[in-house]
Amino acid sequence: MRTPDAPQPGTRLHHQLTTLVDTARFHAERQPDTPAVICNGTTLTYAELHRESSRAAQALRAAGLTAGDRVAYLGKESERYYEILFACAKTGTVLVPVNWRLTSPEVGHILQDSGTRLLFVEEEFRPVVDGMPAPPPEHVVVLDAAEGYSAWKAPNAGADEAYTATRDTPVAQLYTSGTTGLPKGVVLAHRSFFAIADAMAEAGVDWIDWRAGDVALIGIPGFHIGGLWWATQNFNAGTTVVAMPAFDAAGAVDLIHRLGITTACVVPAMLRMMLTRPGVAPADFATLRKIVYGGSPISETLLEQSLAVFRCEFAQIYGLTETGNTAVCLPPAVHEPGSPLMQAAGRPYPGVRVQVIDDQGTPLPPGAVGEVCLATPAHMVEYWNLPDKTAETLVDGWIRTGDAGFVGEDGYVFIRDRIKDAILVAGENVYPAEIENVLEHHPGVAEAVVVGAPDDRWGEYVHAFVVAADRGGEALRARDLHTFLTPRLAAFKLPAKYEFIDHVPRNPSGKILRRELRNRFWDGSDRKVN
């Protein structure tokens, strides 16, 4: 791999591209032999990515799918995932990436809610599909079976018969946990994967940049907006994406060293895991020039360790799936241990506006804490089939984040708490209502309240307060609850600790005083999120 060439600050390599359809065709013509994706020993060039995604697009049409139909992917990272992404772009179908850590009921909800017509699934996850309470989609293609994906697309020549997409054409639908316990489908258009980079290029800002010859590691899974966004940014720039089927620290260190990786997108917990590998040294990361991280802030200790060992620039990103990923960035220049700006989420990108509002929706002055709202050209189209929820979150072009914070006089955004009670576990959003709903189906549970508590490694952990039902003297144990939840909830949603209490604290109107329970873990901290 060659050393990346440095462009002028803030330049975008190929700002004329406006959709992922353009991206596939452009780079296949301009640099057909450049590696587009490297995954698990397999390399796909841009010419091959274009050809194979066109073959898959023709197979989607042959299966009867048309623009607007949903196509789900249940599997780990692979070159096939990106072929299918571009195949969806070329047919106007919408990719629904499914978190492979989810249980059968959780996967079943996503497939039913989205109306998925065709499901791609790895053999490893067939039991998850077979265990769903509802029937599977009408078409199921097994990715790694002998007569699976390769045979499914084989009859097609791979002609470039692309669907005419626009910047506002939906291309992906990602599911986020919800306050009511059921995940919501966030619909994103092509513009969500172009708008921020275009705005930085036009303004001459290089907080995050892509250079010719870059080799980019994706640490965040592709079923997350962070992973999907990072991959598309590199495809748009014509650089090489290195994907791991699933992140592991030893493998990441090896790939960085062996493939000459220059940029990476990770969560802070991944940095810590790489730094604690036996024998790891700065020489292992000699080719790295920039690490982009998100999902949680970086601690001062971890930043100091990272600067000493990785010896590259760091950029923190903040945003939501609803904002099309990043809307705010903490630039490399302020990543200095001890700097008060290290407590900030960052500054809005050019073209992104931020305001903080009170409970009545009135904008607040700098320094006043309220709900952070973001206006970004990358914002979602809608929550799928949830017009009321869409109207609550997307208001006159503003995304209400559910995060409590303030804007400093210098324009930096500071996050201090969460309004919607979300828990962030190693970059995964977990909502208490989802866990509480399942817990309260256990016959030994009278009531349950779930909160997030600080965790040095993962940012936060799930802490469950449980009021046991009267079972004639039979004791309820944490082990019983864990066994009950395991087949019903993804592992990252499981409580790390259970605490049995006599009653749930409530106000005079009967509302649960969740904050009273939560604040026990956060007292003494200005910021009540990790």
N, C-alpha and C positions, 0 to 999 in steps of 0.2 A: 504494500500500500504506500502511495506517495504522500509526501508532506503537503498539507493543504495550503493553497495559495491564499494570501490575505487580500481581500477586496478593500475598497475604501469603506470607512466606517458607515454602517447603516445601509449599505447597498444590498439589494436582493438579487440573487443570481438570475432569476427568470421571472420577473414581476409581470410579464405579459400573460402568464397562465392564470386562468380564472376558475377552472373546474378540474377535478381529478381525471376526467376524460382527456382534457388537454395535456395533463401531466404525463400520462402513459404514452400518448402518441409522440409528444415533443421529444422526450428523452430517448425513445426507441429510434427515432430518426437522427437525433443529434449525437448520441453516444451509445450506440447499440451494444457495445462490448463491455461497458462499465458495469461492475456488479451493482445490482439494485438491492438485493437481499442476500444475506448470508445467515443460515440458520442450521445448527446441528450438523455441520459438515456439508450442507448443500448450498450451492451458489446459483442465483438466478440473475442473469444480466437484464438490463433494461429492455433489450430486444425480446428476450424470453418472457419477461414479465408482461409485456404488451401482447405478445402472441398467445401465451397461455391464458391470460385473463380474457382475451377475445374468444378463445375456444370455450372457456367457461361461460362467457356471456351468451354465445350461441346455444349452448346446452340449456341455459336458463330459459331462453326463448322457446327452445324445442319442448321444454317441460310445460309450456303454456303460461309462463310468468310474464307479466307486463309491468309497465311503469307503475310504481306505487306499491307493488306487492312486497311483502317482507320476506327476507332470506336470513335465517339464523345460522350462527356458527358457534358450536360447542366443542371447543378443543383448545389445546395449548398453542403457543406461538409457533408458526411455521411459515415457510414461503407460500404455502397454499392459502393461508389466511389473507395475505396481501393480494394474491391472484383473485380471490373471491371479492375482496374489497373493490378492486378495479372492475371486475366483472359486473358488480352491482351498479357502479357508476356508469358503465357502458350500456346498461339496459334500463336505467331509471328505477331499478328496484332498490330497496332500502336494506342495508346490512344491519342485523340485530346481533351484536356480539354478546355471548352469554358467558357469565362468570363460571368457569368449570369447577369452582369450589362449592357451588350451590348444591343443595339437595334436590331430590326428584320433585317434591311439591313446589319448591322455589322456581326451578326451571320450567315446570309445567305452567305456572302462573305467567311467566314471561312469554312463552310460546303462545298461550291462549290469548293473553291480553294484546299482543302484537298482531295476532292473526297470521302468524308465520305460515307460509305455504310450502316452503322447502327448508329443510334442516340439514346442514352439514355437521357431522358428529364424528369424533375420533372413536375408534373401537373401545378405548379405555373407558369412555363415558356412555357406552350403550346401555349398561345397567341403570344409569340415571334416567335415561329416556324410557326404558322398559318399566321403570318403577313409578312413572308419573301417574297421577290419578286419572288424567284425561288422555284420550287417544293422541298419538303423535301427529305431526303435520302430514298432509297428503303425500309429500315427497320426502324421503330420508335418504341421504347419500352418506355412506360411511367413508371417511377420508382415507384411511390407511388399510382398508380391506383389499384383498386381491382383485376383486371386481368392483371396487369402490370408485373414488373420485377420478382416478386416472382413466378408468374404462368409461366412466360417465361422460367425460369431455372428449374422449378419443376420436369419435366420428367427425369432429369439426375441424376445419382447416385453420381456423384462427384468423379469418379475414377481418379487416378493420371496418366493421359496420357499426360504428358507435352511435348510441342514442345522443340526441342533441340536448345536453343539459345546460342549465343556466346557473348563475351563482346562488339562486334561491331554490334550486331543486333539492329536495331532501335526499340524503345519501346514507345517513346512519341514524340508528335509534338505540340509545344506550339507556340502561335501566339504573335508576338510583333508588335507594331505600326511601321510604316515605314516613311522614309523621303519623299516618294512619295504620302503618304496618304493612302496606302493600307497595312494592316498588312501582315507580312511574317511568314511562318511556319518554325520554327526552329526544325529540326529533331535531336533528342538525342538518343544515343545508351545506352545500359545497363552500359557501362563503366563510363558514366557521373555521375552515382549514386554510384560508388564505388571508383573511382580513388583517390580522395582527401583524404578520410579517410584512404585508404590503404597507401598512401604516408606519412601521419602523423604518422601512426603506425610504418612504417619501419624506420622513422627518430627519433622516440621517442619524438614526439611533441604532447602536449596536449592542444593546444589553444582551440580546441573544442573536447570534448570527450563524450563517451557514456558508462555508467556503468550498471552493472547488477542491476536490480530493478529500474532503472530510469523510471519516468513517465513524458512524454514530451508533452507540450502544443504546438499546431500549431496555431499561430495567423494569419499567412499569408495564404491566400486562396490557395487551391490546383491547381487552374488554373494558378498560378504563379510558376515560377521555384523555388522560395524560399520555398514555402509551399510544393511542391512536393518533392524537394530535402530533406527537413527536415524530412518529413514523411518516405522516403525511408531509410535515415540514421538510424532512430530508428528501423524500421523493420529489417534492416540488422543486427543491434546489438541485436535484440530480446527484445527490451524494449517496453513499452506501450505508444501508441499514443493517446492523447486526442484531438479530433477535435470538433470545434464548427461549427454549420451550417453557421454562419456568426459571425464575431467577435463583441462582445459588452463588454465594460469594466466591468460592474457589473457581468456579467456571468463569465468572465475570473477570476476576483478576487475570486468569489465563488468557481470555479473549482480548483484553485490553493490551496485554504485553505481546501476544502472538500476532494479532491482526493490526497492530498499530492504531488502535482506536483513538480518535481525537476529541470526541464529544460524547456526553452521556446524559441521560435523563433518568433520575432515580428518586426515591424517597430517602430521607436522612437515615432511616434504619438500615438501608442497604449500604450506605457509606460506612456505618459503624461495623457491619458484618464483614466488609472487605478489609477494614483497618485491623480487625482482630484476627485475621488469618495468620497462622504461624509463619514467620519468616518474611512477611510482606515488607517491601522496601520501596522507596521512591523510584528506583530504577524500573519497577514493574509498571509504572504509570508515566514513563518518560514522554510518551507521545500525546498525552491528554493536554488539551488547551482550555477546555471549558466543561464544567459540570453544571447542569441545570437540575434543580431539585424542587420538589413541592410536596404537598400532602401534609406537612407539618413544618414549623420553623426548625432551624438548626440550632442546637444549644451552643453556647460559647465554647465549652470544652471540646465538643465534636468539631466545631469550626477550626479551632486551633490545631487539633490533631490532623484534620483534613488538609489544611493549608501546608502543614509540615511534610505530609507524605504525598499527597496528590500533586502539589505544587502547580496548580492551575487556577484559572478564574472560576468563581462560583456565581450563579445567578439563581435567586429564589423566585418561583412563580406562585401566584395565588389566583384562584378563580374556581368556577364550578362547572359541572357538566352543562348547566343551563347557560353559562357564558361562553360555551365553546372552548373551554379550558381557560388558559391564562388571560387575565384582564389587568393584572397588576404585577409588577416585577421589582424586586430588590436588586439593583444593578451590581455588577462585580466591584465597582469602585468603592462601595460602602461596606464590603465584607471585611471588616477589621474588628478583631476581638476587642470588646470593651466599648465599641461605638454604640451610642444610644439608638442609632438607626437600625441596629441589628434586632431591635424589638419590633420593627415595622414589618408589615407584609410586603411593602414596596410602594412604588409610584405607578399611577395609571400609565399605560402605553399612550403614545400619540393617538388621538382619535377616540380614546376611551375617557368617559367622564365618571366621576364618583360624587355621590352626595350621601349624607347621613341624615336620617329622618327620625322623628319621634313617633310615639304610638298613634298619632293622628295623621301621620304622613307629612308633617311640616318639616322642611329642611332646617337643620341645626347649624350653628356657626362652628368654625374650626375649634377643635378641642373638646366639643361636647359629644358625649357618648350616646349613640342611638343605633338604629339598624343601617348597615352599610348597603347602599344600592349602587349598581354599576350599569352604565349605558355603554354597550360595546357593539360594534358592527358584526361581531361574531356570535351574537346571542342566538338562543334556540328559536326554532320555528314555533314549537308548542310542546305541551305534554300530550302524548298520544291519547286521543279520545277522552280528554279531561279538560273541557273548555273552562270550567269554573276554576280549577286549579291553575290553569294557564293564566287566567285573568288575575288571580291573586299574586302570582309570581312575576309576570311580565306586565308591567304597568306603564303605558305610554313610552315604551322603549327601554324602561329601566327594569333590571333584574333585582328583585329583593333577595338578598343573599341569605337571610336568616342569621347572619353574624352580627354581633354587637361590637362596635368600635368607634373610632373617631379619625378625623383627618387633621394632621398637624398644619401649622402655618406654612410649612414648606411643601405641602402637597402629599406628604407620605401618609399612607393608610396604616392604621394600627388596629389590630383585632384584639378585643379584650374578652369576649365571651361568645356563647352561642345562644341565640334566641329560640331556635327550633330543637334544642336538646340533642343535636347530633353528637355522636361519639366518633372520633377519628382514630382508628386502630391501624397503624402502619400504612396510612394512606387510604384505608377502606372506610367509607361512610357507613355507620351503623346507627339505626334509629331505635330508641328504647321501646317504642310502641310495638314494634315487630316482635321483639323478644318477650315483652310482657304478655302479649296476646297468646303466645305459645305456652309460656310458663303457666298461665292461669288455666290452661286446659289440663294440667296435671291434677289428679284428684286430691293430692295432698296440699295444694296451694290455694289459700283463700284469696291472697292478693300479692302482687309483685310490683316493685318499682325498680327500674334500671337506670343507672347513671354512669357517666364516664369519670374515671379517676386518673390522675397523672401516672405515667409510666416512663422511666428513663430510657427504655429500649424502644418501645413501640409508640411512644407519644401519649397514648391513653389506653386504659384497659376497661373492660366491661365489668361493673360491679352490680350485683343483683341483691336487693333487699327483699326478703320473702316473709310473708305472714303465713304460717302453717295453718291448714284447716284441722279441725278437731277430728281425729281418726281413732278415738277411743284409746288414747295412750300410745299409739304406734308413732314412733319418732320419724320425722322427715329428715333425710340426710342430703347433703350437697351432692353426694355420689348418685343418689336417685334422680335428682334433677338433671345432672349432667347426662346420665344415660337416657333420660327422656328426651332431652333437647337434641342430642347428637344426630339422629336421623331426620330431624325436622328443620334444623338451621345449619347454615354453613359454619365451618369451624371458627372463622374469624369473628362470628357474631356470638359465640358461646361465652357466657360469663367466666372470667378468670377467678372470681371470688363470689361466694354466696354468704350473705349475712342474714340470720334469722332475727326478726324483730316482732314485738308484740302487736304493734299497730302502725299504720301508715299515717304520718302527720298530714293534717288537712287544715285549711282555713275555715272560717265560719260558714262559708257557702259550700263547703265540701270538696273544694279543689285540692288536689294533691300538692303538697309543698315540696316538690321535687328539688328545688334549689336548696332547701334546708338540708336535705340529705346530701346533695352534691357538694355544697360549700364546705362540708366537713373535711373534704380532701384538698380543697383549694385555698383555705384560709391562709392569709399571709402572702398570697401571690397577687400581683397587680393583674396579671393575665390569667384568666381562668380557662384557658385552652392550651394544649401542647401541640 
